[in-house]
Amino acid sequence: IISWNSGIINSENYGNRVKSVLSGQTTFFIGNSYEKKGTQVTKYYYACPRRLAVRRSGTLSYLLGDHLGRRPRQAVQSIP
C-alpha cells in the first residue's frame, strides 16, 4: 500500500495496481488493460508493449504516435 496526502494506491504482491483512491474517487485496475472508475470503464489495447487504442464508455479511440516517440494523440472512430 502506497499512501500520500491526496490518496491511497493498493498493490498486489507483485507490485501491480489493483485499487486507487484519489480525492474520494475509487478506481479498480486489472493489469494495464482495464480500469473502472465509478461507472466508467476504460479498456486499453496493446500490440507487444505499445498501447494502440483505448475504449472509454463504448467510444474507441486509436492512439497515433510519431517516429520521434512523442506522446500519442487520439483519433476517435465513429460508427454510424
N, C-alpha and C positions, 0 to 999 in steps of 0.2 A: 504494500500500500504506500503510495506516494501522496503526501498532502502538503499544501501550501495555503496561503491566506485566502485564495479565491476558490478552492475546490479540492476534490479528492479523486485520485485515479486508483482503481483496484486492478491488480495484475495477477495472473495465474502464476504457477511455479516457474514457468519458462520465460517470464517477462512480457508476455503479450497482454495488451489491454483487454479487459473484459467489461469494465464499467467505469464511467466517468461522471462525476457530479460537479458541475461548474455553475455557480450563481443560481443554484436551485434547479438546474436543468440536468436530468439524468440521461446519459447516452450509454447504450449497450453495444458491444462490439463482438463480432465473430471473425477472428483473424483480421486481415486487411481488406476483406471483400464485402463486409456487411456491417452496417450500423443502424441503430434505431434510436431516434431522439423524439420522445413523446409519441406521436402517431406517424411521424415522418420516417420512412425507410429509405436508406441510401445503399445502393449496391455498386461496387466497383468491379470493372472487368479488366483483366490483365492478359498480356501475352509475354511470357517469360517474366522478367522483373518489371516491365514497363506497363504503367496504367494507361489503358486505351480509351475507356469510356466510363461514364458514371450515370446511374439512373436514380433520380430523386422523384419520389411521389409519382412514378409512372412516366416521367419525361426522360428520354435517353439523350445524353449529350456526349459527343465524341471529343476527346482531348487531342488537340492538334499541337504538336511540338515543331521545333525547327532544328536545323543541323547544329546549332550552337548550344543546344541543351537548356535554353531558357524555359521559364515557367510556361507550361502548356496553356493554350486558350481553348475555350469550349465552343463547340458548334452544335446547335440543337437540331435534332431531326424531327420534323413534323410529319405526322402520318395522318392523311385525310380520313 
